[in-house]
Amino acid sequence: METVANKYITVAYELYVTDDGERDMVEQATIERPFQFITGLGTTLESFEDQIKDLAVGENFEFTIPFAEAYGDYDDEHVLDLPKQIFEVDGHFDSERIYEGNLVPLMDSEGHRINGTVVEVKDDVVVMDMNHPLAGNDLTFIGEVVENRAATNAEIEGMVNMMSGEGGGCSCGSDGCGSDGCGDGGCGCGNNEEKEEGEACGCGGNCGCGGH
């Protein structure tokens, strides 16, 4: 049987984490607005992709990815005090985006895009949590395969461009949700379709609308 190198897959799912013995839903992609991804490009968790890629259209799934195979353990050393001036726009502190609880796109010293969550805004520093929002959590996905077919060259090229920052919107992959910032409730995912606040950012558990 021929193996398709890159598949275009869309899935509807609910993503749950367990907190104090209670299962909480943290992300949802509906059949009307499913999560789309292309296999083999590194835009989703490898463990998520492996569970989905060989399923047929209409097939249901339920699986749990342990935190070690997802976003790792929570690390207190990844909570940083960053100088307030790096969040200035035209000489003024960007209070519209830098507020407690918001997810903010940043760039590391090597030019890689990363996301951090604002913990606290102090007089001189902004306390940022650079852990992935789902770090330390086992991820349980329950859902259904909506589409599974060979990806076209145009779809692959479009996703690669988006991952490199040429497509606007956001990569919604292993490097997170790009410069548009899912914390604002908008995120171009796969086909640049806007997602509304609370809907899946198309990350295969990568986001909780805020990937890393």
C-alpha positions in Angstrom: 0.0 0.0 0.0 1.3 3.4 -1.0 2.3 5.7 1.9 1.2 9.3 1.6 4.1 11.6 2.6 2.0 14.6 3.7 -1.7 14.2 4.6 -4.2 17.1 5.1 -6.2 16.2 8.1 -9.0 18.0 9.9 -10.4 16.8 13.2 -13.1 17.9 15.7 -12.0 17.4 19.3 -12.3 18.3 22.9 -9.1 18.6 24.9 -9.1 17.9 28.6 -6.7 18.1 31.4 -7.2 16.7 34.9 -7.1 19.2 37.8 -7.6 17.9 41.4 -9.2 14.8 40.1 -11.6 16.7 37.9 -11.5 16.6 34.1 -11.6 20.1 32.7 -12.0 21.0 29.0 -9.5 23.6 27.9 -9.9 23.6 24.1 -12.5 22.6 21.6 -12.6 22.3 17.8 -16.0 21.7 16.4 -17.0 19.9 13.2 -18.1 23.3 11.8 -14.7 24.8 12.6 -12.3 21.9 12.9 -8.6 21.9 13.5 -6.6 21.3 10.4 -3.0 20.3 10.0 -0.6 18.7 7.5 1.4 15.7 8.6 5.2 15.6 8.4 5.7 19.4 8.9 6.1 19.5 12.6 3.1 21.8 13.1 1.5 19.6 15.8 2.8 17.4 18.6 4.3 14.3 17.1 2.5 12.1 19.6 -0.8 13.8 18.6 -0.1 13.3 14.9 0.9 9.6 15.3 -2.5 8.9 17.0 -4.5 10.6 14.2 -2.7 10.2 10.9 -3.9 6.6 10.1 -7.5 7.0 11.2 -10.3 7.0 8.6 -12.8 9.8 8.0 -15.6 9.5 10.5 -13.5 7.4 12.9 -13.7 8.4 16.6 -10.7 8.7 18.9 -9.9 9.1 22.5 -6.3 9.0 23.8 -4.1 10.6 26.4 -0.7 12.1 25.8 1.5 12.1 29.0 3.0 15.5 29.8 6.5 14.2 29.1 5.5 13.7 25.4 3.5 16.9 25.3 5.0 20.1 26.8 7.1 18.7 29.6 7.0 19.5 33.3 6.3 22.9 34.7 9.6 24.7 35.4 9.7 27.6 37.9 13.0 28.8 36.4 11.0 29.7 33.3 9.2 32.5 35.2 11.2 35.6 34.4 11.4 39.3 35.3 11.7 41.2 32.0 12.5 44.9 31.8 9.4 46.9 31.2 10.9 49.0 28.5 11.0 46.0 26.1 7.3 46.2 26.0 7.2 49.8 24.9 5.6 50.9 21.6 6.6 54.4 20.4 8.1 55.1 23.8 4.9 54.1 25.7 4.3 50.9 27.7 1.9 48.6 25.7 -0.8 48.3 28.3 -3.3 47.2 25.7 -1.5 43.8 25.3 0.6 43.6 28.5 -1.8 42.8 31.2 -2.1 39.9 33.7 -3.1 36.6 32.1 -2.5 37.6 28.5 -0.4 35.5 26.1 2.3 37.6 24.5 4.4 36.7 21.4 8.1 37.3 22.0 11.4 36.5 20.3 14.4 34.9 21.9 18.1 35.9 21.3 18.3 33.5 18.3 15.2 35.0 16.6 12.9 32.2 17.4 9.3 33.1 18.2 8.1 32.1 21.7 5.1 32.9 23.7 4.9 34.0 27.4 2.0 34.6 29.7 1.9 37.8 31.7 1.9 37.0 35.4 2.2 40.5 36.9 3.1 44.0 35.8 5.3 45.8 38.3 6.8 49.2 38.4 10.0 48.3 36.5 9.5 44.7 35.3 6.9 42.5 33.8 6.8 39.0 35.3 6.5 36.5 32.4 5.8 32.8 32.6 7.6 31.2 29.6 6.2 27.7 30.3 3.7 26.4 27.8 0.2 27.0 29.2 -0.3 23.2 29.2 3.1 22.3 30.7 2.9 19.7 33.4 -0.5 18.4 32.2 -1.4 15.1 30.6 -3.6 15.9 27.6 -6.7 13.9 26.8 -8.2 14.3 23.3 -11.7 13.0 22.4 -12.9 13.6 18.9 -13.6 12.5 15.3 -11.7 12.6 12.0 -13.5 15.0 9.6 -11.1 14.8 6.7 -8.0 12.7 5.8 -6.5 12.9 2.4 -3.2 13.6 0.5 -2.2 17.3 0.9 -1.8 19.3 -2.2 1.5 21.0 -3.1 -0.3 24.4 -2.7 -1.5 23.5 0.8 2.0 22.3 1.9 3.6 25.5 0.5 1.0 27.6 2.2 1.7 26.0 5.6 5.5 26.2 5.2 5.1 29.9 4.3 2.9 30.5 7.4 5.4 28.7 9.6 8.2 30.9 8.3 6.1 34.0 9.0 5.4 34.9 5.4 1.7 34.1 5.5 0.5 36.5 8.2 -1.7 34.8 10.7 0.0 32.2 12.8 1.9 29.0 12.5 -0.1 27.3 15.2 2.6 24.7 15.5 5.6 23.8 17.4 6.8 27.4 17.6 3.4 28.6 18.8 0.8 31.0 17.6 2.9 33.7 15.9 2.7 37.4 16.0 -1.0 37.8 15.9 -1.3 36.5 19.5 -4.0 34.1 20.4 -4.5 35.9 23.6 -6.4 38.4 21.7 -8.8 35.7 20.5 -7.7 35.8 16.9 -5.5 33.4 15.1 -5.0 32.4 11.5 -4.8 28.6 11.5 -4.0 26.5 8.4 -6.1 28.5 6.0 -5.9 31.9 7.8 -9.4 31.5 8.9 -10.0 33.6 12.0 -10.8 31.7 15.1 -12.9 33.4 17.8 -12.1 33.6 21.4 -12.4 30.2 23.1 -12.2 28.2 19.9 -9.4 26.0 19.0 -6.3 27.7 17.6 -5.6 24.6 15.5 -2.7 23.3 17.5 -3.4 19.7 18.3 -3.2 20.6 22.0 -0.4 23.0 21.3 -2.2 26.1 22.3 -5.0 26.3 24.7 -4.7 29.2 22.3 -1.1 29.8 22.9 1.5 27.5 21.7 5.2 27.5 22.5 
